[in-house]
């Protein structure tokens, strides 16, 4: 059987003894990248280190009025597409569904998916365009996410403007490279990270669809940040004026050892370093996790048919061992989207983190539910005051519709006069 040959080829003879029904893992084995499996074996005993010569990168601001003008023109011409990274699980939130389905808003308890979808919806209405959006899932949550969108009528979006595509998977392994089986006799595997975007998007039918729509730039955002500054005119303008392959967003770190990717430079190129390589020392600016990528760059990289390097990260997983379901420490293999930076013309612009950064990472703590909801409330209050020159009562919880973030002049005029008689303003 081909399954037996593949298991033997990749040093998994023990699985032949444990798994009497190899048909269960047949599709998994066929889906794995042979290059990825070889790279796993090669890197298993290699400790990743950071090369020398990196210095802190100080990102510029984008306050030139020209940027806003160019960005608005690009939006009005329908040149911007959108991708949402949504392969994440809700396990750190104590949530059994995909993270994007977690209810987070203060009043309506909108999910992360709903908030981001409504940003796309109201940005489209403001600029009188239809913004195509592709949601990158995994094989483990893709069907559930599709049903979630269908059950909620795509949150007002046209179903034809929403597409889904998936990351790849690779098996977890132990220190010796042995894989694991779950209680159903299947290989314990995980999606290989947001670095899959570059080749998975290019190789999917979505690439041709977006090309036919004359898309020139893709805005990439993570599902966990409900405060993301999506379709910001100034940022798009900066990206277009300077003809960058990638324009990323940077924020000033709150503290030295805040866990986030760090902006650095070397040989006049911009990099993002994982925080565990540098320990955060002397790198004051962190990665906000959203990017503009030129469509021509995506095509150029796709044609090269080369994938980004794999990195190994320790995780606790559940698997079957000695006939029992047990928790073990295993290596998970990931690709990082910013590993493409050395091959691109990249810059990063500095954002005010209070305006556009409140990622939901955990149930409690600095990136927990309460912290994110507080950030959303503060931003809503400040935005309402800025637009209407009125203040919301300090002793009440409010929530703004995402339309406030993409307002027309008539919408602003309405709210300059309209009574504030409810806790959800729309």
N, C-alpha and C positions, 0 to 999 in steps of 0.2 A: 504493500500500500504506500501511496505517496506520503501519507501522514507519518508513517514509520521512518521513511527515508529522511524526511525533513527533520524529525526529532533527533535522529541519529546525527545528521549533518551538523546540527547546532548544539550537540553535546547534551541532549536531554533524554538520555536512555532511561533514566529513572522514571520519567513520565510514562514511558511505554509499559512499565510494570504497574504503575498506579492507575492508568486510564485504560479500562477494558473496552470502552466505546470511543474509538478515535474519531468517529464521525462527528462527535460533539465539538471537536476542536478543529475540524477540517477547514471551515471557513476562516477561523482565526489565523491559522497557519498560512493560508493563501493570501491573507490581507497584509501580512507583515512585509515591510520593505526588507529585501535581502541585504541591501547596503546598511540599513539601520541595525539589523541583527549582527552583522559583521562588526560594525562600529561599537556596538555594545560589548562584544567579546574583547575587542582590542583595548577599550578604555576602562575595562573593569578594574584593572590593577593600577591604573594611572591616577595619581592625585592631581587635581586641577590646581594650578597656581596662576597668579597674575604676573605678567611680564612687567619689567620696570619701564620707567620713562613717562608714565601718565601724570598729568598735572590737572588741577581743577579747571573746568570750563565754566566761564561766566556767560550765560545766555543773554542776548540782547532783548530789549523791549521792542514793541512794534507800534509805536505811537504816531508814526508819520501818517497824516491824513490820506496820502496816496494809497496806502495799504487798504484802508476801509473802502475806498472808491473802487479799487481793482477787485477786491473780494466780493463786493456787492454785485459788480458786473458779472463775475464768474458764476455767482449763485443765480442771478436772474436769467442767465443763458442756459441754466441747467447742466453745468459742467461738473457738478459735484455728486459723487455717489457715496455710499456709506456702508461700512462693515462693523458689526458688533461681535466682539469675542464673547462667547457665552457657553464655553465648554465646562465652566466651573461647577463644582458640586456645592451643596449647601451644608455640608457636614460640619464645618466649623461654626455654623450658626445653629446647630441642633435641628437642622431642616433637612428632611429626607428627599426633597425635590431639587431640581436644578436651581442654582443660586438666583438666576434671573427672575424666578417666580416668587421670590421672597417679598412679602408686603412691607414697605418701608416708609411710605409718606405719612405725614403727621395726622391728617384728618381722614382722607379717603382710603388710606392704607393701600395705595397703589403699589403694584409690584415694580421692581426695577425695570422689567421689560416694558411695562405700561408707561413709566416716566420717559424712558428713552424713545419709545415709539411716538409719544405725544410731542416730543421735541422735533422729531422728523416731520410729523404731521403739521405742526404750526409753522415750522420753518418753511415748509412747502407752500402753505397758504400765504405767508408773508411775501414770498418771492414769486408766487404764482407759478410754481413748478411742481413736478412729482419727483421726489428724491428716491432713487432705487436703494434698497437696503438688503444686504446679505448677512445672514446670521450664521456665524461659524460655531457649530455644535460639536459634539462627539458622538460616536456610535452608541454610547451608553445613555445619552440624554436627548438625542436628536428627535426621536419620535414623540417624546413627552413634550418637548418645547413646541413642536409643530402643532400638536393637539391643543396646547395652551393658547396659542395664537388663534387657532380656529375657533375655540370655545369662546374667546373674547372678541370675535369679529375683527381681529387684527388691530384692535385698539383704534379704530377709525381709519387706518391705512387701507389702501386698495390692496387686496390680496395679490394682485399681479405685480405690485412693486416690491413685494417681500419674497425673498428666496432663502434657502437654507443649504449649507454645505458642511462637510465634516472634516475634522482633523483625522490624522492617522493614529494608530495604536501601536504600542510595543509592550511586551510582557515585563512585569516586575521580575527581579531576580535577586538571589542572595549573593553573599560575598564571593562565592565560587561560580556564579553565573547560572545557578539552577533556577528554573522557573517554578511557579506554584500553581496548584489547582484549587478551585473553589468547591463548595459542596455539591455543585451540579456537574462536576467533572470537567469544567472549562478552565482555560488558562486565565489566571488573574492578570489583567492588563490595564493600561491607562492610556489616555490620550497624550500625545507627545508635545503639547504646548503650542503657544501662539506663533512660534516660529514656523509652523506648518503653513501659515497663511500664504506665504509667497508662492509656493508651488501648488498647494491645494486649490487656491482661487484660480490660478492660471490654468490648471488642468481640468477645471470644472466647466460646465456649460455657461457659467456666469460670466466668464471672461469675454466670450463672444457676445453675450447679451449686453454687457456694459459697453463694449466697443461699439456695438450697433447704436447705442444711445448717445454716442459721441462724448462719453465720460472722459474727462481729462485728469481728474484728481479724485482720490478715495479718502474719505475721512474714516479713520479707524479708532474705535473706542471700546473700552472694556465694559462689560455689563454691570460691574460692581460700583461704578461711580455715578450716582444720580445727579450730581452737581456739574457734570461735564459741560464745558463750554462748546457745545456742538454748533458747527456752522458759523463760527465767529468771523465776521467780515475781515477784521484786521489780520488775523492769522492766515486766512486764505490768501489775502492780498500779499502778505509777506512771502508766502510760499510761491506765489505766481510771479511776483516782481523779480525775485532773486533766482527763479527757475531752479528750485531745489528738487532733488529726487525725493527727499523726505524732509518734512519740517515737524519736529517733535515739540511737546510742551514740557516745560521745566517749572518747578516750584522751589522756593526756598525751604530748606528743611527746618522743622521745629526744634530739633535737637540733634546733637552730633551723631548718635547711634540709631536714629530713626531707620527702620528697616524698609528701604526702597532702593531701586536702582540709582546709581550716581553718575552725574555728568562729568566726563573727563575729556581731555584732548591729548593727542599724541601725533607728532608729525603733521600738524595742521588739520587733523581730522577729528571729528566729534565721535565720542564713544559713550555708551552707557555700561557701567560696570555693576555687576551684582554686588550687593552690600557685603556679602560674606567673604568676598575676595579682599576688599579694602578695609573692612571693619569701620567704614564711615569716616575715617580720619581725613581731615583737611579737604573734603569734598562737600561744599555747602549746598549744592543744588541737586535735587532729586527728580526722578522721572514721574510725570503725572499720568503716563500710560495712554496717551492719545496722540495720534499722528496723522499728518496728511502725506499721502504717497502719490506721486505722479503715476498716471496710468502707463505712460511710456516706460517708466522704470520697472513697473511690475512685469510688463511684457518682455523687457530686455532680460530681466532675471529669469523669467519663466523659460525663455528660449535656451538658456544655458543648462537647464535641467540639473542643477546642482542644489542639494539641500544643505541646510545649515548644520553646524556641529551639534551633537548630542551632549547634554550635561546630566550628571547623575545627582539625585537628591534623595536623602533617606526619608522614608515614610513608614508609618505603621499600617499594615494591611491585615485582613482576615483571610485565612486559607485553611485547607485541610492538611493536617499532618498527623501521621499515625492513627488515621481513622477519626480524628477529632478536629473540630473547628477551633483554630487558635489564632492569636494575634502575634505577628512577627514583624521584625524590622527588615525592610527590603529596599532595594534601589529602584527608584522611579526615573525614567529617562525623558528628558525634555529638550525642546529647542526654544530659544528665545528670539522674539521678533527683531530685537535690536542687534543681533549678531550679523545682520545684513549691513549695518552701518559702514564697515570698512570698504564695502563695494559701492557706496553711494555718496553723492554730494548731499551732506546733511547739515542742517542747522537746527537749533532749538530756540524757542522764544520763551521769555519769562512771563509766567502768569501769577496773578494774586491767588494764592491757594484758597482764600476765603470765598472767592467768586466761582471757583471751578474744580475744587478737589475735596471730596468727602467719600473715600472708598469704603465700602462695607466688606470687612474682612473677617469679622468674628462676632460672637454674640455680645460680649462685653469688652470694655477696654477702649483705648484711643481710636480704634477703627471699628467700634461696636455699634449696635443698633441705636442706643441713646445718643452717642456722639454724632452719628450721621443725621439723626432726626433733629438734633439741636442745630447742626450746620445748615440743614435745609430751612429750618424756621428762621434763623438769622438772615440767611440770604433772601428769603421771601420778604421779610420785613424791610430790609434795606432796599430791595428792588422796588417794592411798592412805593416806598417813600421817594425814591429817586424819580420814578415815572410820574407820580401824581402830586408830589409835594404835600402829601398827607401822611400821617403816621397811624399805624395799626395799634390798637390797645396793647399795652405791655403785659397785661395779666391774662391774656387768652392765647390759646393755640390756634394758629391759622395755617392755611395752605393755599398757595396760589396755583391756578391752572398754569400749565406750561405755555399758554398763550401769552402770559405776561413776559416771557423770555423772548418772544418773537412778535412784539406788538405792532399793530398798524397805528397810524395816527388817530383814527376814529376810536379804536379800542382804548387808547390812552385818554382821550377826551371823555369817553364814557365814564371811566373810573376816577376822573378828577371830580366828578359830581355825584356819582352813584352812592347811595347810603351803604355803609358797611354793616349789614344786618345778618350776616351768616359767617361761619368759620371756614367755608370753602369759597374762594372768590374766582369767578370765571366769566 
